Amino acid sequence: MEAYKQWVWRNREYVHSIGSLANGLTWLLPEKFSASEIGPEAVTAFLGIFTTINEHIIENAPTTPAHVGSSKTDPSLSYPLLIAILKDLETVVEVAAEHFYGEKKWNYIIGTEAMKALIRLALFRDSGYKMLLQGGETPNDEKDSNQNRAGDADRNPRNQDHHNPWNLEGRAMSALNSFGQNARTRTATTTSYNSGWSRRIQHQQAVIEPAMVKEKRATLSELLSEKGVKGALFVMGEVLIITRPLIYVLFIRRYGIRSWIPWAISLSVDTLGMGILSNLKLWGEKSKQIHFSQPEKDELRRRKLLWALYLMRDPFFTKYTRQKLERSQKTVEPVPLIGFLTEKIVELLVGAQSRYTYISGS
């Protein structure tokens, strides 16, 4: 396994290109959207998992040769990989369940959504209640996130770049300071030569290969104590976003995919969760303001864009969107090339809409 990891690290650009090409070609497989054809989806899932694992290996490549072969012990680091693998498997699970069990496929879809929700909730807790990026597939490591504690060095302007082992300028200043101290010690007395040399060697090792100090993660009680009402609302909004897909499929199993009830409840949960997260500044004390980092702001915008998927979900798609697409296709059908491309695009959209996992947004 280590030999394969090193090969991937050395050929990361080649591996990334091959993975992207293979995943793109899977859309050209025959019977892509046939309910009875499990083979193409199994191939797609296998290639997706293969690409996901390779990307995980590349993202966790050691920064120095001394780190080669080392493993990270933080269990939360495996959550993004588990979520990505589940997302690769969910479509083939849906197709297989529909082929063998018909409408009972929703029981299996509920199972996959429940597993994703539990993993995301665990990641949300273990990350110190930071916003999940890309559904938990991208680690939220921003230092200016709203979850930074009041006592952190990052919150004190005088300590932001002073002897911070994770800051490039801080490491340089620490190295120069230590070098100067060792030089003064060496010129003051010859008897301290050995101890000064040892300290300098230890410091250089610390600069080149800093110790992996485990960051203290906030607990729920600490978040509520520091942020008050805003902290409680933030957790509520994030939990609503995480559990929304599971709530949606539970109501689909109860009322059916053609009912407006699951569609409306899912939209309501999305609206409530995003409304809370987008308007936190209007609640509670101003002194306990929650500040989102730039990746978190981008995540909020991404989630709003996902609302477009409601146009692709039944019953809205069957009653409105599909009719609009078919009328547009007939309008441009006589035009060479444009008519052909429009027909293929509509065909892909209609086929993708037939699968829950393609339009779930989870």
CORDADA-V229482 format. One record per backbone hydrogen bond with DSSP energy under -1.0 kcal/mol. CO is the residue of the C=O (numbers start at 1). NH is the residue of the N-H. If there is no record, write none. Layout:
co=<CO & CO>
nh=<NH & NH>
This chain:
co=<1 & 2 & 3 & 4 & 5 & 6 & 7 & 11 & 12 & 13 & 14 & 15 & 16 & 17 & 18 & 19 & 20 & 21 & 22 & 24 & 25 & 26 & 31 & 34 & 38 & 39 & 40 & 41 & 42 & 43 & 44 & 45 & 46 & 47 & 48 & 49 & 50 & 51 & 52 & 53 & 54 & 55 & 56 & 58 & 64 & 65 & 67 & 74 & 75 & 78 & 79 & 80 & 81 & 82 & 83 & 84 & 85 & 86 & 89 & 90 & 91 & 92 & 93 & 94 & 95 & 96 & 97 & 98 & 101 & 102 & 103 & 104 & 105 & 106 & 107 & 108 & 109 & 110 & 111 & 112 & 113 & 114 & 115 & 116 & 117 & 118 & 119 & 120 & 121 & 122 & 123 & 124 & 125 & 133 & 133 & 134 & 139 & 145 & 149 & 153 & 156 & 164 & 167 & 168 & 169 & 170 & 171 & 172 & 173 & 174 & 175 & 176 & 177 & 178 & 179 & 180 & 181 & 182 & 183 & 184 & 185 & 190 & 192 & 193 & 194 & 195 & 196 & 197 & 198 & 199 & 200 & 201 & 202 & 203 & 204 & 205 & 211 & 219 & 220 & 221 & 222 & 223 & 224 & 227 & 228 & 229 & 230 & 231 & 232 & 233 & 234 & 235 & 236 & 237 & 238 & 239 & 240 & 243 & 244 & 245 & 246 & 247 & 248 & 249 & 250 & 251 & 252 & 256 & 260 & 261 & 262 & 263 & 264 & 265 & 266 & 267 & 268 & 269 & 270 & 271 & 272 & 273 & 274 & 279 & 280 & 285 & 286 & 293 & 294 & 295 & 296 & 297 & 298 & 299 & 300 & 301 & 302 & 304 & 305 & 306 & 307 & 308 & 309 & 313 & 315 & 316 & 316 & 317 & 320 & 321 & 322 & 323 & 324 & 325 & 326 & 327 & 328 & 332 & 335 & 336 & 337 & 338 & 339 & 340 & 341 & 342 & 343 & 344 & 345 & 346 & 347 & 348 & 349 & 352 & 356>
nh=<5 & 6 & 7 & 8 & 9 & 10 & 11 & 15 & 16 & 17 & 18 & 19 & 20 & 21 & 22 & 23 & 24 & 25 & 26 & 27 & 28 & 29 & 34 & 37 & 42 & 43 & 44 & 45 & 46 & 47 & 48 & 49 & 50 & 51 & 52 & 53 & 54 & 55 & 56 & 57 & 58 & 59 & 60 & 61 & 67 & 68 & 70 & 77 & 78 & 82 & 83 & 84 & 85 & 86 & 87 & 88 & 89 & 90 & 93 & 94 & 95 & 96 & 97 & 98 & 99 & 100 & 101 & 102 & 104 & 105 & 106 & 107 & 109 & 110 & 111 & 112 & 113 & 114 & 115 & 116 & 117 & 118 & 119 & 120 & 121 & 122 & 123 & 124 & 125 & 126 & 127 & 129 & 128 & 136 & 138 & 137 & 141 & 148 & 152 & 156 & 159 & 167 & 171 & 172 & 173 & 174 & 175 & 176 & 177 & 178 & 179 & 180 & 181 & 182 & 183 & 184 & 185 & 186 & 187 & 188 & 189 & 193 & 196 & 197 & 198 & 199 & 200 & 201 & 202 & 203 & 204 & 205 & 206 & 207 & 208 & 209 & 213 & 223 & 224 & 225 & 226 & 227 & 228 & 230 & 232 & 233 & 234 & 235 & 236 & 237 & 238 & 239 & 240 & 241 & 242 & 243 & 244 & 247 & 248 & 249 & 250 & 251 & 252 & 253 & 254 & 255 & 256 & 259 & 264 & 265 & 266 & 267 & 268 & 269 & 270 & 271 & 272 & 273 & 274 & 275 & 276 & 277 & 278 & 282 & 283 & 288 & 289 & 297 & 298 & 299 & 300 & 301 & 302 & 303 & 304 & 305 & 306 & 307 & 308 & 309 & 310 & 311 & 312 & 317 & 319 & 320 & 321 & 322 & 324 & 325 & 326 & 327 & 328 & 329 & 330 & 331 & 332 & 335 & 339 & 338 & 341 & 342 & 343 & 344 & 345 & 346 & 347 & 348 & 349 & 350 & 351 & 352 & 353 & 355 & 359>
